[in-house]
């Protein structure tokens, strides 16, 4: 079960506790949407105990959008980095292939 606590000063911090699962992603996205642009948002992940792949992919996308991930446990950070690498490999493999031939004149 995920617990979400919101606090605000100069920036909005969502402190997450417990498990983040696919079902929680929509609720987190709704909360972010209510806050507006992501450059002033922070997720504190110190008390996150477990998450699934959908949650990791969500965190990677939000971080790419400018949301700061504080107190991110090492295993989550490593998983996020692996997801980014996996996504980049897929992009490269889907890119159009260049032929080795030069145009003839």
MDAnalysis code that builds the backbone (N, CA, C; Angstrom):
import MDAnalysis as mda
import numpy as np

u = mda.Universe.empty(315, n_residues=105, atom_resindex=np.repeat(np.arange(105), 3), trajectory=True)
u.add_TopologyAttr("name", ["N", "CA", "C"] * 105)
u.add_TopologyAttr("resid", np.arange(1, 106))
u.add_TopologyAttr("resname", ["UNK", "UNK", "UNK", "UNK", "UNK", "UNK", "UNK", "UNK", "UNK", "UNK", "UNK", "UNK", "UNK", "UNK", "UNK", "UNK", "UNK", "UNK", "UNK", "UNK", "UNK", "UNK", "UNK", "UNK", "UNK", "UNK", "UNK", "UNK", "UNK", "UNK", "UNK", "UNK", "UNK", "UNK", "UNK", "UNK", "UNK", "UNK", "UNK", "UNK", "UNK", "UNK", "UNK", "UNK", "UNK", "UNK", "UNK", "UNK", "UNK", "UNK", "UNK", "UNK", "UNK", "UNK", "UNK", "UNK", "UNK", "UNK", "UNK", "UNK", "UNK", "UNK", "UNK", "UNK", "UNK", "UNK", "UNK", "UNK", "UNK", "UNK", "UNK", "UNK", "UNK", "UNK", "UNK", "UNK", "UNK", "UNK", "UNK", "UNK", "UNK", "UNK", "UNK", "UNK", "UNK", "UNK", "UNK", "UNK", "UNK", "UNK", "UNK", "UNK", "UNK", "UNK", "UNK", "UNK", "UNK", "UNK", "UNK", "UNK", "UNK", "UNK", "UNK", "UNK", "UNK"])
u.atoms.positions = np.array([
    [0.838, -1.177, 0.000],
    [0.000, 0.000, 0.000],
    [0.887, 1.246, 0.000],
    [0.518, 2.201, -0.818],
    [1.280, 3.438, -0.941],
    [0.649, 4.539, -0.111],
    [1.494, 5.224, 0.645],
    [1.071, 6.401, 1.390],
    [1.758, 7.601, 0.758],
    [0.983, 8.657, 0.485],
    [1.502, 9.869, -0.137],
    [1.261, 11.033, 0.805],
    [2.327, 11.745, 1.140],
    [2.208, 12.927, 1.995],
    [2.757, 14.118, 1.223],
    [1.995, 15.217, 1.185],
    [2.387, 16.414, 0.449],
    [2.815, 17.503, 1.418],
    [3.918, 18.164, 1.101],
    [4.335, 19.351, 1.843],
    [4.826, 20.373, 0.831],
    [4.768, 21.643, 1.217],
    [5.170, 22.704, 0.283],
    [5.850, 23.840, 1.018],
    [6.913, 24.328, 0.437],
    [7.590, 25.560, 0.809],
    [7.955, 26.226, -0.500],
    [9.266, 26.242, -0.820],
    [9.704, 26.758, -2.111],
    [9.298, 25.810, -3.232],
    [9.189, 24.541, -2.886],
    [8.808, 23.516, -3.852],
    [7.835, 22.559, -3.194],
    [7.154, 21.796, -4.017],
    [6.200, 20.805, -3.518],
    [6.918, 19.469, -3.408],
    [6.833, 18.844, -2.245],
    [7.460, 17.548, -2.006],
    [6.373, 16.531, -1.703],
    [6.387, 15.456, -2.470],
    [5.530, 14.313, -2.180],
    [6.421, 13.244, -1.567],
    [6.164, 12.923, -0.306],
    [6.907, 11.866, 0.370],
    [6.113, 10.583, 0.205],
    [6.760, 9.594, -0.398],
    [6.097, 8.321, -0.665],
    [6.600, 7.276, 0.309],
    [5.668, 6.463, 0.818],
    [6.002, 5.399, 1.756],
    [5.295, 4.123, 1.333],
    [6.012, 3.014, 1.437],
    [5.400, 1.718, 1.133],
    [5.696, 1.262, -0.278],
    [4.725, 0.566, -0.856],
    [4.870, -0.028, -2.187],
    [4.268, 0.868, -3.256],
    [4.965, 1.005, -4.377],
    [4.415, 1.718, -5.531],
    [4.154, 0.670, -6.604],
    [2.892, 0.530, -6.970],
    [2.513, -0.460, -7.971],
    [1.813, 0.239, -9.129],
    [1.562, -0.515, -10.173],
    [0.956, 0.034, -11.394],
    [-0.322, 0.816, -11.079],
    [-1.110, 0.340, -10.137],
    [-2.370, 1.009, -9.795],
    [-2.144, 2.396, -9.198],
    [-0.967, 2.612, -8.599],
    [-0.658, 3.892, -7.954],
    [-0.184, 4.949, -8.939],
    [0.294, 4.520, -10.090],
    [0.860, 5.442, -11.071],
    [-0.171, 6.480, -11.513],
    [-1.394, 6.060, -11.783],
    [-2.440, 6.997, -12.229],
    [-2.727, 8.046, -11.154],
    [-2.750, 7.636, -9.908],
    [-3.012, 8.584, -8.809],
    [-1.862, 9.579, -8.673],
    [-0.635, 9.096, -8.771],
    [0.512, 9.995, -8.714],
    [0.485, 10.985, -9.872],
    [0.158, 10.498, -11.065],
    [0.095, 11.390, -12.224],
    [-0.987, 12.446, -12.036],
    [-2.117, 12.054, -11.469],
    [-3.194, 13.008, -11.201],
    [-2.730, 14.100, -10.245],
    [-2.015, 13.723, -9.207],
    [-1.493, 14.704, -8.251],
    [-0.497, 15.648, -8.922],
    [0.365, 15.114, -9.772],
    [1.327, 15.959, -10.483],
    [0.615, 16.917, -11.416],
    [-0.402, 16.441, -12.095],
    [-1.165, 17.288, -13.016],
    [-1.813, 18.454, -12.276],
    [-2.276, 18.206, -11.061],
    [-2.887, 19.267, -10.259],
    [-1.872, 20.336, -9.857],
    [-0.606, 19.946, -9.767],
    [0.450, 20.876, -9.357],
    [0.968, 21.725, -10.511],
    [0.752, 21.316, -11.729],
    [1.272, 22.069, -12.869],
    [2.626, 21.559, -13.305],
    [3.476, 22.459, -13.799],
    [4.787, 22.084, -14.336],
    [5.635, 21.373, -13.288],
    [6.472, 20.439, -13.750],
    [7.215, 19.560, -12.861],
    [8.512, 20.093, -12.288],
    [8.980, 21.274, -12.708],
    [10.294, 21.713, -12.255],
    [10.338, 22.114, -10.788],
    [9.209, 22.233, -10.155],
    [9.194, 22.580, -8.730],
    [8.715, 21.403, -7.870],
    [8.597, 20.226, -8.486],
    [8.119, 19.047, -7.775],
    [9.274, 18.135, -7.388],
    [9.150, 17.538, -6.209],
    [10.133, 16.582, -5.720],
    [9.408, 15.371, -5.171],
    [9.942, 14.208, -5.461],
    [9.471, 12.968, -4.853],
    [10.528, 12.502, -3.872],
    [10.144, 12.316, -2.620],
    [11.045, 11.768, -1.615],
    [10.749, 10.272, -1.518],
    [11.709, 9.452, -1.914],
    [11.505, 8.008, -2.004],
    [12.142, 7.230, -0.857],
    [12.553, 7.927, 0.181],
    [13.291, 7.303, 1.286],
    [12.560, 6.092, 1.878],
    [11.249, 6.176, 2.003],
    [10.493, 5.120, 2.671],
    [9.782, 4.181, 1.702],
    [10.178, 4.204, 0.430],
    [9.605, 3.261, -0.538],
    [10.252, 1.899, -0.300],
    [9.409, 0.884, -0.133],
    [9.922, -0.446, 0.185],
    [9.956, -1.380, -1.012],
    [9.065, -1.163, -1.965],
    [8.968, -2.065, -3.104],
    [8.254, -1.342, -4.234],
    [8.586, -1.678, -5.467],
    [7.869, -1.119, -6.605],
    [7.932, -2.100, -7.751],
    [7.023, -1.924, -8.709],
    [7.026, -2.800, -9.875],
    [7.580, -2.048, -11.077],
    [7.688, -2.749, -12.204],
    [8.319, -2.158, -13.386],
    [7.548, -0.943, -13.901],
    [6.218, -0.993, -13.856],
    [5.431, 0.166, -14.299],
    [5.775, 1.400, -13.466],
    [5.960, 1.208, -12.170],
    [6.303, 2.325, -11.291],
    [7.701, 2.852, -11.612],
    [8.634, 1.962, -11.898],
    [9.994, 2.383, -12.245],
    [9.981, 3.184, -13.544],
    [9.250, 2.707, -14.537],
    [9.163, 3.425, -15.811],
    [8.527, 4.797, -15.606],
    [7.523, 4.869, -14.756],
    [6.878, 6.142, -14.429],
    [7.884, 7.100, -13.785],
    [8.647, 6.620, -12.806],
    [9.633, 7.472, -12.143],
    [10.686, 7.961, -13.135],
    [11.116, 7.095, -14.039],
    [12.109, 7.490, -15.047],
    [11.556, 8.594, -15.952],
    [10.297, 8.454, -16.375],
    [9.671, 9.483, -17.228],
    [9.534, 10.800, -16.481],
    [9.108, 10.743, -15.227],
    [8.926, 11.969, -14.454],
    [10.263, 12.653, -14.201],
    [11.297, 11.884, -13.928],
    [12.611, 12.482, -13.731],
    [13.067, 13.167, -15.026],
    [12.827, 12.537, -16.162],
    [13.164, 13.141, -17.453],
    [12.370, 14.430, -17.675],
    [11.189, 14.524, -17.082],
    [10.346, 15.724, -17.193],
    [10.752, 16.823, -16.223],
    [11.737, 16.542, -15.350],
    [12.221, 17.574, -14.441],
    [11.830, 17.388, -12.985],
    [11.097, 16.345, -12.674],
    [10.752, 16.091, -11.276],
    [11.976, 15.496, -10.590],
    [12.308, 16.045, -9.434],
    [13.484, 15.605, -8.690],
    [13.139, 14.388, -7.839],
    [14.023, 13.392, -7.837],
    [13.857, 12.208, -7.003],
    [14.862, 12.299, -5.861],
    [14.376, 12.552, -4.651],
    [15.239, 12.649, -3.471],
    [15.249, 11.331, -2.715],
    [16.360, 11.071, -2.042],
    [16.507, 9.891, -1.191],
    [16.120, 8.608, -1.929],
    [16.537, 8.532, -3.167],
    [16.207, 7.383, -4.001],
    [17.114, 6.215, -3.614],
    [16.540, 5.106, -3.130],
    [17.367, 3.949, -2.772],
    [18.188, 3.469, -3.971],
    [19.360, 2.933, -3.690],
    [20.288, 2.527, -4.753],
    [19.659, 1.528, -5.723],
    [18.871, 0.579, -5.218],
    [18.298, -0.420, -6.120],
    [17.274, 0.210, -7.064],
    [16.564, 1.232, -6.596],
    [15.608, 1.926, -7.465],
    [16.364, 2.752, -8.501],
    [17.397, 3.460, -8.074],
    [18.211, 4.268, -8.995],
    [18.790, 3.376, -10.095],
    [19.320, 2.224, -9.716],
    [19.905, 1.310, -10.700],
    [18.841, 0.824, -11.682],
    [17.658, 0.503, -11.184],
    [16.581, 0.026, -12.038],
    [16.130, 1.128, -13.000],
    [16.034, 2.354, -12.510],
    [15.664, 3.488, -13.370],
    [16.697, 3.638, -14.488],
    [17.982, 3.567, -14.142],
    [19.037, 3.696, -15.153],
    [18.951, 2.574, -16.181],
    [18.651, 1.372, -15.739],
    [18.498, 0.248, -16.679],
    [17.314, 0.465, -17.619],
    [16.228, 1.001, -17.077],
    [15.058, 1.290, -17.927],
    [15.403, 2.346, -18.966],
    [16.152, 3.365, -18.578],
    [16.575, 4.402, -19.529],
    [17.436, 3.788, -20.633],
    [18.384, 2.925, -20.254],
    [19.244, 2.267, -21.234],
    [18.418, 1.390, -22.169],
    [17.479, 0.663, -21.610],
    [16.616, -0.208, -22.409],
    [15.813, 0.613, -23.418],
    [15.285, 1.732, -22.963],
    [14.515, 2.617, -23.843],
    [15.396, 3.167, -24.961],
    [16.618, 3.570, -24.623],
    [17.539, 4.098, -25.633],
    [17.922, 3.026, -26.647],
    [18.130, 1.795, -26.203],
    [18.449, 0.706, -27.133],
    [17.300, 0.459, -28.087],
    [16.070, 0.516, -27.569],
    [14.894, 0.310, -28.433],
    [14.800, 1.411, -29.470],
    [15.069, 2.654, -29.059],
    [15.025, 3.768, -30.006],
    [16.045, 3.555, -31.123],
    [17.259, 3.159, -30.738],
    [18.306, 2.947, -31.743],
    [17.956, 1.791, -32.672],
    [17.375, 0.735, -32.134],
    [17.054, -0.419, -32.980],
    [15.876, -0.124, -33.902],
    [15.035, 0.840, -33.558],
    [13.897, 1.216, -34.402],
    [14.242, 2.318, -35.392],
    [15.426, 2.890, -35.263],
    [15.834, 3.964, -36.174],
    [16.055, 3.392, -37.567],
    [15.762, 4.179, -38.593],
    [15.990, 3.689, -39.961],
    [17.464, 3.363, -40.169],
    [17.700, 2.263, -40.834],
    [19.069, 1.831, -41.112],
    [19.607, 2.582, -42.320],
    [20.868, 2.963, -42.230],
    [21.533, 3.604, -43.363],
    [22.219, 2.518, -44.172],
    [22.110, 2.633, -45.461],
    [22.827, 1.672, -46.295],
    [24.269, 2.141, -46.418],
    [25.153, 1.193, -46.641],
    [26.571, 1.521, -46.765],
    [26.918, 2.065, -48.140],
    [25.961, 2.130, -49.048],
    [26.226, 2.579, -50.409],
    [26.222, 4.097, -50.481],
    [27.081, 4.586, -51.323],
    [27.107, 6.027, -51.585],
    [26.260, 6.296, -52.814],
    [25.602, 7.443, -52.836],
    [24.813, 7.764, -54.033],
    [25.721, 7.894, -55.255],
    [25.241, 7.390, -56.352],
    [26.014, 7.502, -57.601],
    [25.586, 8.741, -58.349],
    [26.538, 9.327, -59.048],
    [26.227, 10.549, -59.791],
    [26.145, 10.265, -61.253],
])
